Amino acid sequence: MKKYFINGGKKLQGSIKVNSAKNSVLPIIAACILNKDITVIKNAPMLDDVIVICDVLRSLGADISVDREQKVIKIDTRELFQCEPPSEMIRKMRASFLIMGPMIARFGGFKISLPGGCNIGTRPIDLHLKGFKALGAEVNPQFGVVEARAEKLKGNRVYLDFPSVGATENIMMAAVLADGETVIENAAEEPEIEDLANFLRTMGAKIIGAGTGTIVIEGVKKLKGVEYTPMFDRIEAGTFMVAAAITRSKIKLENVNEKHIKSMTAKLAEMGIGITSGEDYIIVEASEELKPIDIKTMPYPGFPTDMQAQIMALLTTVTGTSIITETIFENRFMHVNELTRMGANIKIDGRNAIIEGIESLSGCEVKATDLRAGAALILAGLVAEGSTTIVDIYHIQRGYEEIEKKLQGVGADINIIDV
Ligand code: UD1
C-alpha cells in the first residue's frame, strides 16, 4: 500500500509550475465525442481521473493515445458506437457524467450508471436531466441507471435552480449540435466553463456568454477536431499557495493568471500574506504572524469549495478564531476528524467549522477521505512536528500529478513509501 511520508517543519523556497486544470480537461475530453474527428490536447495533466475519462471514451470506441512524457493526449472519435459504458468505470468518478451531453448530441441517446466520485455529499444530477428534457429529450432515471433519448435536440431556454458546474457544461455540450438557440440562465460562471466554451468554439461551435450567468448557444451542424491547451489548474495553484502560507515561506507559482484566483488571493491577503503577481505568475510570501479569517464557500467568483479543506489546514495554525461555512456540499468536513488527530482544535456546528488556531500540529497517521481532504493533510504534514503518514493516497493522485515531486522541488521532505 502506497502512503505519503512527510517530515514536517521545512521552509519552502523556489518555484512550481502549475498544471493544466483537471476540471477543464475532463469536460474537454468528453466534448471530443461531439466532433467525429481527431483532437490533440496539449499540456494535459497526467492524472488518474484523466485516465478514467479516456477509458470511458475508449469503451465507446475512441482511439486514444496518451504520451505521458510530452503530456499530449490524442483522441480519435471518428468510429464511435453507441453503447452503455461499463458501470464500474462510470462509478469510479463523478465527472464521467460529462459524457451524457455529448452522447445525446451525437447518438440521440445514452444509457449510463449513475456516477460515483468523491464522497462529499449526495450530488444528484437532476439539473443535468432537466436541461436535457428542456432540449426535447425523454429522460428515464431508474435503479441506478439513467437513460435518455431524443430524435433531434431542439434549442430552448433552461433555467438552472442552482449554478451547477457539471449541469452547465453538459447542457452546453448537448446544445452545440441542437437545432436553433439554447439559453442557459443562472449558469455556473467558473473559468473552466469558459475554457470548455473556448474549446467548443475552436471546434466550430457558436457560444457567447460562457463565464457569465447567461450562456447563449446557437446549434451548428458539425464540429471539427483541433489542437488545444487547457487553462491552468486554479485549485492546484491554490493548494501550493497554502503550502507557502502554512510553512510561512515564499514560493513562486508559474503558469497562473491571478484574475481567476482573486477569491483566494484576497483571503490570503486578509490574513497578512504577501501576494505579488505578473502576467503568468504569482509570488506568495507569508510571515510568522498571520490573522484569523472567516470564509464562506460560494459558486465562482466566490471562494471555491475545492479549497475549503486546504484553507482549513492553514487556519488551524493561525492564532485566534476562524469560521468556515461550507454552502456547496453538505458533507464536506471529513478532513476535520483527521486534522483533529493531528491536534487541531475544530468544532463543527451544522455547515460551520469553528477553528481555534493552535501553536503546532503533531504528525501522526491520517487518512485521505477524498481528493481535497487529502491535499489538506499533506499541507498539515508540511508544518506538523515530527512525521505524518497519509494512507489512501489514491484519492490525492486522482487530482494532483506527482504532488510529492513538486513539493520536493521547493524543499519539502515528502516521499511516497510502499509498505
Ligand atoms: C464541479 C467540480 C468539483 C467542484 C464542484 C463545485 C468538475 C469535474 N468538478 O463538480 O471539483 O467541487 O464543481 O465547484 O468540474 N447539484 C444538484 N443537482 C444537480 C447538480 C448539482 O443539486 O443536478 C448540487 C450538488 O449536489 C452540489 C452543488 O449542486 O451541492 C454543486 O455541484 P456542481 O456545481 O454540479 O458540481 P460538479 O459539477 O459535480
Boltz pocket constraint, residues with backbone or C-beta under 6 A from the ligand:
constraints:
  - pocket:
      binder: B
      contacts: [[A, 22], [A, 23], [A, 26], [A, 94], [A, 95], [A, 121], [A, 122], [A, 123], [A, 124], [A, 125], [A, 126], [A, 127], [A, 128], [A, 129], [A, 162], [A, 163], [A, 164], [A, 165], [A, 166], [A, 167], [A, 188], [A, 304], [A, 305], [A, 306], [A, 327], [A, 328], [A, 329], [A, 330]]
      max_distance: 6.0
